[in-house]
């Protein structure tokens, strides 16, 4: 990785983690989008996986008393099934597919019929979401919005949701690392300097957001959080379509 | 972001917690602000008029349950 790319990656990490700390969402989605612009798909997935693992492992440690291990265990069966299925094909999405899926994902949960209510305590659903979310992580690098939908269905309390979701995210990103750094035909390498810097930037960005969070009014938060998700998703969808359509006009 | 309906059980918990005794705003935000998933429990409870803030200067701002909040609790058998 060139020095210029390394500086760009560090700046990206800092800004996206600041945003993530501020709004409690969207950081991972923006980060993977920018990494996909800067790096090849495999390298972007590996670097993204390392930073997401670091932040989610920290959450697991902090909230460990509230983890619903029964749900996490069943979900992990789904994750492993997804890894096995993907490993058979060793499919690596090209950037157009990754961007398109990344752009459409937040809207998938909005168009789900109301009567298909997710239930986090249903074992068949936990396996289904394990397969779906892990498959999505291997396609786009993230599955946060879909996972949120699953955990908000059912009767889990707030801390159980955060804790158990973090365990599932650790699983998903571990599967992503195993897949993109080990299983695919041309795996991405783990470059330790960018990985270490990425984790450092994540910590600085998140800490810098804390005082700003205190100043942010609740209404301003809601307005901007929605704007960010819609704008980022729309941009990714358009960029994905453009990447698809570009070769047609060559 | 989750829609308000899916957060109802958590909103009930928050309103019930405030109904037991008025809480300092800073304590409430510290206890209920979450990230990833960002759960807008507090924001939804305020928008739907179940709780209200009293006092302007931040350290002394208190959060109280409203009549709508009491009715919401009663409708769900929480009083």
Interface residues (C-beta under 8 A of the other chain):
Chain A: X20 X21 X23 X24 X25 X27 X59 X144 X147 X148 X149 X151 X152 X153 X155 X157 X158 X161 X162 X165 X213 X218 X219 X221 X222 X225 X226 X229
Chain B: X1 X2 X6 X7 X9 X10 X13 X32 X33 X34 X35 X36 X37 X38 X39 X40 X41 X42 X43 X46
